[in-house]
Amino acid sequence: MRSREIVHRARESLVGLIGIALVTRCLTDTGFQIFYPFLPMLAGGLGLSTARMGQLLGLRNLTGLLSPVFGALADRQGFRKWLRIELLGLSAGFLLLALGPSLPVKVFGFVLSGVATLAFVPTLQGYLSHRLRYSMRARGIGIVEYGWAFAGIAGLSTAGWIIERTSWEVPFVILGIGMAVLFVVYYLLPPGHPESARQRLSDPAAGRRQQLTELVGSLSRSAWATIACTGCLSFAMFNVLIVFGDWLTQTYGLGAGDMGRVAMAMGIADLCGSIGASVYSDRIGKRRAVMAGGVLAIAAFVLLPILGTRLVGAVGGLMLMRVALEFAIVSMLAFASEQDSHRRGQMMSMMGAANFSASAIGGFTGPWSFLRLGITGPSLLAVAGMLACTVLNIGFMREPQGRD
């Protein structure tokens, strides 16, 4: 009877943890995605061209290269501490972006919110991976990844409604206040020290000796292939993601409210991909799930210029792309979480670094190719990225053995 009570309490604790993480991701992902559908409106509010704003987005994503540093610190000092620091950075960044008295202050807030987001997401993934068994990790991480979808379904559509009726600054004020509240809430979560961190906290000398090793610790060939595959996938996705708002606005004359509804459709597609991964990835194998999502994404990118001759076809093609990519991404996160269980925070943050540095490259190549070839240009680059991802999957990525 006692053992059943313990199991019941453990499950309740995990349900609460996943719920808090899901709410957090809804807000952080809304703040991250808001620039893509509303790029022309936000650029105009800041007094910048859409091209210059796109370049700033690329530079923001490039700050994801700092993610391994935050991951190593979380591995050594505990996940909860760094999650709260990153939430504080998010709150300050959003509020400075909205309320800053000058353009340089607003740009600083924009960059700060970007750095904090790109550090927070892999730290949260490492924390959840530490708390969840491998056999149920795709399900748990998949549920939290619903936040990316809910950001589109509720967050971006609401942001579009607010921008249309007030100003572009108001959504960022709301997000900044939300991050401040979560900073307090996260104090109530379990500390989440990995075993290696607990050992180093009791032996500071050992922690200092291992500090450099932690930052550049050796990973397996499969782990490095997983990191590279993540970069290729992100490159493919962001080539199209960075231009789709401009594409639909220019081609079909959509306004902020219309783009909010398109973002809702994208969110529904993301939700379908996340649910599919959380239900099937553990069953069919996470590596096979990444492969299946990648093949479907290639088909979506090939079809996008053909379907894009009409608004319904364009939105449908984008939705197919998002279903496939979200299925692959969630499966990849669960797969990566056990590639190096002793440096899980570092592994997940290196995944984040690959993700955001590749998306930064896509932030430049996407608009460049779009100006020359229309939506066909970014689609071709996306196909190339997904083909590279498939080659890495077949040739080098290996499922961990003996995990339950």
C-alpha positions as CSV (number, residue, x, y, z in Angstrom):
1,M,0.0,0.0,0.0
2,R,2.8,2.3,0.9
3,S,4.6,1.7,-2.5
4,R,1.4,2.5,-4.4
5,E,1.0,5.8,-2.5
6,I,4.6,6.7,-3.4
7,V,4.0,5.9,-7.1
8,H,0.8,7.9,-7.1
9,R,2.6,10.9,-5.5
10,A,5.4,10.7,-8.0
11,R,3.0,10.7,-10.9
12,E,1.2,13.7,-9.5
13,S,4.5,15.5,-9.1
14,L,5.4,14.8,-12.8
15,V,2.0,15.9,-14.0
16,G,2.3,19.2,-12.2
17,L,5.9,19.7,-13.4
18,I,4.9,19.0,-17.0
19,G,1.9,21.3,-16.7
20,I,4.1,24.2,-15.4
21,A,6.6,23.5,-18.2
22,L,3.8,23.6,-20.8
23,V,2.5,26.9,-19.6
24,T,6.0,28.4,-19.6
25,R,6.7,27.1,-23.1
26,C,3.4,28.6,-24.4
27,L,4.7,32.1,-23.2
28,T,8.3,31.7,-24.3
29,D,7.4,30.3,-27.7
30,T,4.8,33.1,-28.3
31,G,7.6,35.6,-27.6
32,F,10.0,33.8,-29.9
33,Q,7.5,33.2,-32.8
34,I,5.8,36.5,-32.7
35,F,8.3,38.1,-35.0
36,Y,7.7,35.8,-38.0
37,P,4.0,36.3,-38.9
38,F,4.1,39.9,-37.7
39,L,7.5,40.9,-39.1
40,P,6.3,43.8,-41.3
41,M,4.2,45.3,-38.4
42,L,6.9,45.0,-35.7
43,A,9.6,46.3,-38.1
44,G,7.5,49.3,-38.8
45,G,6.9,49.9,-35.1
46,L,10.6,50.0,-34.5
47,G,11.3,52.1,-37.6
48,L,13.2,49.4,-39.4
49,S,12.8,47.8,-42.8
50,T,11.7,44.2,-42.9
51,A,15.1,43.2,-44.4
52,R,16.9,44.8,-41.4
53,M,14.5,43.2,-39.0
54,G,15.2,39.9,-40.6
55,Q,18.9,40.4,-40.1
56,L,18.3,41.2,-36.4
57,L,16.4,38.0,-36.1
58,G,19.3,36.1,-37.6
59,L,21.7,37.7,-35.2
60,R,19.3,36.9,-32.3
61,N,19.3,33.3,-33.2
62,L,23.1,33.3,-33.5
63,T,23.3,34.0,-29.8
64,G,22.1,30.4,-29.4
65,L,25.8,29.5,-29.7
66,L,26.1,30.5,-26.0
67,S,23.6,27.7,-25.1
68,P,26.3,25.1,-24.3
69,V,27.8,27.4,-21.6
70,F,24.4,27.7,-19.9
71,G,23.9,23.9,-20.2
72,A,27.3,23.2,-18.6
73,L,26.4,25.6,-15.8
74,A,23.1,23.9,-15.3
75,D,24.7,20.5,-15.2
76,R,27.1,21.8,-12.5
77,Q,24.9,24.0,-10.4
78,G,21.4,22.6,-10.9
79,F,18.7,23.2,-13.4
80,R,16.2,25.1,-11.3
81,K,18.7,27.9,-10.5
82,W,19.5,28.6,-14.1
83,L,15.9,28.2,-15.3
84,R,15.0,31.1,-12.9
85,I,17.9,33.2,-14.0
86,E,16.8,32.7,-17.6
87,L,13.2,33.6,-16.8
88,L,14.4,36.8,-15.2
89,G,16.3,37.6,-18.4
90,L,13.2,37.0,-20.5
91,S,11.1,39.3,-18.3
92,A,13.6,42.1,-18.5
93,G,14.1,41.7,-22.2
94,F,10.5,41.8,-23.1
95,L,9.8,44.8,-20.9
96,L,12.8,46.7,-22.3
97,L,11.7,45.9,-25.9
98,A,8.2,47.2,-25.2
99,L,9.0,50.2,-22.9
100,G,12.5,51.2,-23.7
101,P,12.9,54.9,-24.3
102,S,15.1,54.6,-27.4
103,L,15.8,52.2,-30.3
104,P,19.2,51.0,-28.8
105,V,17.5,50.1,-25.5
106,K,14.7,48.3,-27.4
107,V,17.2,46.4,-29.5
108,F,19.1,45.5,-26.3
109,G,15.9,44.1,-24.8
110,F,15.3,42.2,-28.0
111,V,18.7,40.6,-27.9
112,L,18.4,39.9,-24.1
113,S,15.1,38.1,-24.6
114,G,16.6,36.1,-27.4
115,V,19.6,35.0,-25.4
116,A,17.4,34.1,-22.4
117,T,15.0,32.1,-24.6
118,L,17.7,30.2,-26.4
119,A,19.3,29.3,-23.0
120,F,16.0,28.5,-21.3
121,V,14.5,26.0,-23.8
122,P,17.4,23.5,-23.7
123,T,17.9,23.9,-20.0
124,L,14.2,23.1,-19.5
125,Q,14.6,20.1,-21.8
126,G,17.6,18.9,-19.8
127,Y,15.6,19.3,-16.6
128,L,12.7,17.3,-17.9
129,S,14.9,14.6,-19.3
130,H,16.5,14.3,-15.8
131,R,13.1,13.8,-14.3
132,L,11.5,11.4,-16.9
133,R,12.4,7.8,-17.7
134,Y,13.7,7.2,-21.3
135,S,10.8,4.9,-22.1
136,M,8.3,7.8,-21.5
137,R,10.5,10.7,-22.4
138,A,9.1,11.3,-25.9
139,R,5.6,11.4,-24.4
140,G,6.6,13.9,-21.7
141,I,8.8,16.1,-23.8
142,G,6.1,15.9,-26.6
143,I,3.5,17.2,-24.3
144,V,5.7,20.2,-23.3
145,E,6.4,20.8,-26.9
146,Y,2.7,21.4,-27.4
147,G,3.6,24.8,-26.1
148,W,5.1,25.6,-29.5
149,A,1.7,24.7,-31.1
150,F,-0.4,26.5,-28.4
151,A,1.7,29.6,-29.0
152,G,0.4,29.6,-32.5
153,I,-3.2,28.6,-31.7
154,A,-3.7,31.0,-28.8
155,G,-0.6,33.1,-28.3
156,L,0.0,34.5,-31.8
157,S,-3.7,34.8,-32.7
158,T,-4.3,36.8,-29.5
159,A,-1.2,38.9,-30.2
160,G,-2.5,39.7,-33.7
161,W,-5.9,40.7,-32.2
162,I,-4.1,42.9,-29.6
163,I,-1.7,44.5,-32.1
164,E,-4.7,45.3,-34.5
165,R,-6.6,47.1,-31.7
166,T,-3.8,48.7,-29.6
167,S,-0.1,48.7,-30.5
168,W,2.8,46.2,-31.1
169,E,4.2,46.9,-27.6
170,V,1.3,45.5,-25.5
171,P,1.9,41.8,-26.2
172,F,5.5,42.2,-24.9
173,V,4.4,43.9,-21.7
174,I,2.1,41.0,-21.0
175,L,4.8,38.5,-21.8
176,G,7.3,40.3,-19.5
177,I,4.8,40.2,-16.6
178,G,4.1,36.5,-17.2
179,M,7.9,35.7,-17.1
180,A,8.2,37.6,-13.8
181,V,5.3,35.5,-12.3
182,L,6.9,32.2,-13.5
183,F,10.3,33.3,-12.0
184,V,8.5,33.1,-8.6
185,V,6.6,29.8,-9.4
186,Y,9.8,28.0,-10.4
187,Y,11.2,28.5,-6.9
188,L,8.7,25.8,-5.8
189,L,10.0,23.2,-8.3
190,P,12.5,20.4,-7.2
191,P,16.1,21.6,-7.6
192,G,16.9,19.0,-10.2
193,H,20.6,18.5,-9.6
194,P,22.0,15.7,-11.8
195,E,24.0,13.1,-9.8
196,S,27.3,14.4,-11.1
197,A,26.3,17.9,-10.0
198,R,25.5,16.7,-6.5
199,Q,28.9,15.0,-6.3
200,R,30.7,18.2,-7.4
201,L,28.7,20.3,-4.9
202,S,30.0,18.1,-2.1
203,D,33.5,18.2,-3.7
204,P,34.2,21.7,-5.0
205,A,37.8,20.7,-6.0
206,A,36.5,18.0,-8.2
207,G,34.1,20.5,-9.8
208,R,36.9,22.8,-10.7
209,R,39.0,20.0,-12.2
210,Q,36.1,18.9,-14.4
211,Q,34.9,22.3,-15.4
212,L,36.9,22.4,-18.7
213,T,36.1,18.8,-19.4
214,E,32.3,19.5,-19.0
215,L,32.4,22.4,-21.4
216,V,34.2,20.4,-24.2
217,G,33.4,16.9,-23.0
218,S,33.8,14.1,-25.6
219,L,30.5,12.9,-27.1
220,S,29.9,9.9,-29.2
221,R,29.7,9.9,-33.0
222,S,26.0,9.3,-32.8
223,A,25.7,12.3,-30.5
224,W,27.6,14.6,-32.8
225,A,25.5,13.3,-35.8
226,T,22.4,14.1,-33.8
227,I,23.6,17.7,-33.1
228,A,24.4,18.1,-36.8
229,C,21.1,16.6,-37.9
230,T,19.3,19.1,-35.6
231,G,21.2,22.0,-37.3
232,C,20.2,20.8,-40.8
233,L,16.6,20.4,-39.8
234,S,16.5,24.0,-38.3
235,F,18.2,25.4,-41.4
236,A,15.5,23.9,-43.5
237,M,12.7,25.1,-41.3
238,F,13.9,28.7,-40.9
239,N,14.5,29.3,-44.6
240,V,10.8,29.2,-45.0
241,L,9.7,30.4,-41.6
242,I,11.6,33.7,-41.9
243,V,9.8,34.6,-45.1
244,F,6.3,33.2,-44.9
245,G,4.8,36.3,-43.3
246,D,6.3,38.5,-45.9
247,W,5.2,36.1,-48.7
248,L,1.6,35.9,-47.6
249,T,1.4,39.7,-46.9
250,Q,2.9,40.7,-50.2
251,T,1.0,38.1,-52.3
252,Y,-2.4,38.1,-50.7
253,G,-2.4,41.4,-48.8
254,L,-3.0,39.9,-45.4
255,G,-3.1,42.2,-42.3
256,A,-2.3,41.6,-38.6
257,G,-5.6,39.9,-37.8
258,D,-5.4,37.7,-40.9
259,M,-1.8,36.7,-40.0
260,G,-3.0,35.9,-36.5
261,R,-5.5,33.4,-38.0
262,V,-2.8,31.9,-40.2
263,A,-0.6,31.6,-37.1
264,M,-3.5,29.7,-35.5
265,A,-3.6,27.3,-38.4
266,M,0.2,26.8,-38.1
267,G,-0.3,26.1,-34.4
268,I,-2.9,23.5,-35.1
269,A,-0.5,21.8,-37.4
270,D,2.3,21.9,-34.8
271,L,-0.1,20.4,-32.3
272,C,-0.9,17.5,-34.6
273,G,2.9,16.9,-35.1
274,S,3.6,17.0,-31.4
275,I,0.7,14.7,-30.5
276,G,1.8,12.3,-33.2
277,A,5.3,12.2,-31.8
278,S,4.3,11.9,-28.2
279,V,2.0,8.9,-29.1
280,Y,4.0,7.1,-31.7
281,S,7.7,8.0,-31.3
282,D,8.2,5.7,-28.3
283,R,6.5,2.9,-30.1
284,I,8.2,2.9,-33.5
285,G,11.6,4.1,-32.2
286,K,12.7,7.7,-32.0
287,R,15.3,7.4,-34.8
288,R,12.7,6.0,-37.2
289,A,10.3,8.7,-36.2
290,V,12.9,11.4,-37.0
291,M,13.3,9.7,-40.4
292,A,9.6,9.6,-41.1
293,G,9.1,13.3,-40.2
294,G,12.1,14.2,-42.4
295,V,10.7,12.4,-45.5
296,L,7.3,14.0,-45.1
297,A,9.0,17.4,-44.7
298,I,10.9,17.0,-48.0
299,A,7.6,16.3,-49.7
300,A,6.0,19.4,-48.1
301,F,8.9,21.7,-49.2
302,V,8.7,20.3,-52.8
303,L,5.0,20.9,-52.9
304,L,5.0,24.4,-51.4
305,P,5.7,26.4,-54.5
306,I,3.1,24.4,-56.4
307,L,0.4,24.8,-53.8
308,G,1.3,28.4,-53.1
309,T,-0.4,29.7,-56.2
310,R,-3.6,30.1,-54.1
311,L,-4.0,31.2,-50.5
312,V,-5.7,28.0,-49.4
313,G,-2.9,25.9,-51.0
314,A,-0.2,28.1,-49.5
315,V,-1.6,27.7,-46.0
316,G,-2.2,24.0,-46.5
317,G,1.4,23.5,-47.7
318,L,2.8,25.4,-44.7
319,M,0.6,23.3,-42.4
320,L,1.9,20.1,-43.9
321,M,5.5,21.4,-43.4
322,R,4.8,22.2,-39.8
323,V,3.2,18.8,-39.0
324,A,6.2,17.0,-40.4
325,L,8.9,19.2,-38.8
326,E,7.2,19.2,-35.4
327,F,6.9,15.4,-35.5
328,A,10.6,15.1,-36.4
329,I,11.8,17.8,-33.8
330,V,9.9,16.2,-30.8
331,S,11.2,12.8,-31.7
332,M,14.8,14.2,-32.1
333,L,14.7,15.9,-28.7
334,A,13.7,12.6,-27.0
335,F,16.3,10.7,-29.0
336,A,19.1,13.2,-28.1
337,S,18.3,13.2,-24.4
338,E,19.9,9.8,-23.8
339,Q,22.9,10.2,-26.1
340,D,25.0,11.3,-23.1
341,S,23.1,10.9,-19.9
342,H,26.0,12.2,-17.8
343,R,26.1,15.5,-19.6
344,R,22.4,15.8,-20.5
345,G,22.2,19.6,-20.0
346,Q,25.3,20.1,-22.1
347,M,24.0,17.8,-24.8
348,M,20.6,19.5,-25.0
349,S,22.2,22.9,-25.0
350,M,24.5,21.9,-27.8
351,M,21.4,20.8,-29.7
352,G,20.0,24.3,-29.0
353,A,23.2,25.9,-30.2
354,A,23.1,23.9,-33.5
355,N,19.4,24.7,-33.8
356,F,19.7,28.4,-33.4
357,S,23.0,28.9,-35.2
358,A,21.5,27.0,-38.2
359,S,18.4,29.1,-38.0
360,A,20.5,32.2,-38.0
361,I,22.0,31.1,-41.3
362,G,18.5,30.4,-42.6
363,G,17.6,33.9,-41.4
364,F,20.0,35.3,-44.0
365,T,19.7,32.7,-46.8
366,G,15.9,32.6,-46.7
367,P,15.2,36.3,-47.5
368,W,18.1,36.3,-50.0
369,S,16.7,33.4,-51.9
370,F,13.1,34.7,-51.6
371,L,14.1,38.0,-53.2
372,R,15.5,36.2,-56.2
373,L,13.2,33.2,-56.7
374,G,10.2,33.8,-54.6
375,I,9.1,31.0,-52.3
376,T,10.8,28.5,-54.6
377,G,14.2,29.7,-53.4
378,P,13.7,29.0,-49.6
379,S,11.9,25.7,-50.5
380,L,14.9,24.4,-52.5
381,L,17.3,25.3,-49.6
382,A,15.0,23.6,-47.2
383,V,15.0,20.4,-49.3
384,A,18.8,20.4,-49.3
385,G,18.8,20.7,-45.5
386,M,16.4,17.9,-45.0
387,L,18.3,15.6,-47.4
388,A,21.5,16.2,-45.3
389,C,19.5,15.4,-42.2
390,T,18.3,12.1,-43.7
391,V,21.9,11.1,-44.6
392,L,23.1,11.8,-41.1
393,N,20.2,9.8,-39.7
394,I,20.9,6.7,-41.9
395,G,24.7,6.8,-41.6
396,F,25.6,7.8,-38.1
397,M,22.7,8.2,-35.6
398,R,22.1,5.2,-33.3
399,E,19.4,4.5,-30.8
400,P,20.7,4.0,-27.2
401,Q,20.6,0.4,-26.1
402,G,19.2,-1.0,-22.9
403,R,17.0,1.9,-22.0
404,D,13.6,1.4,-20.4
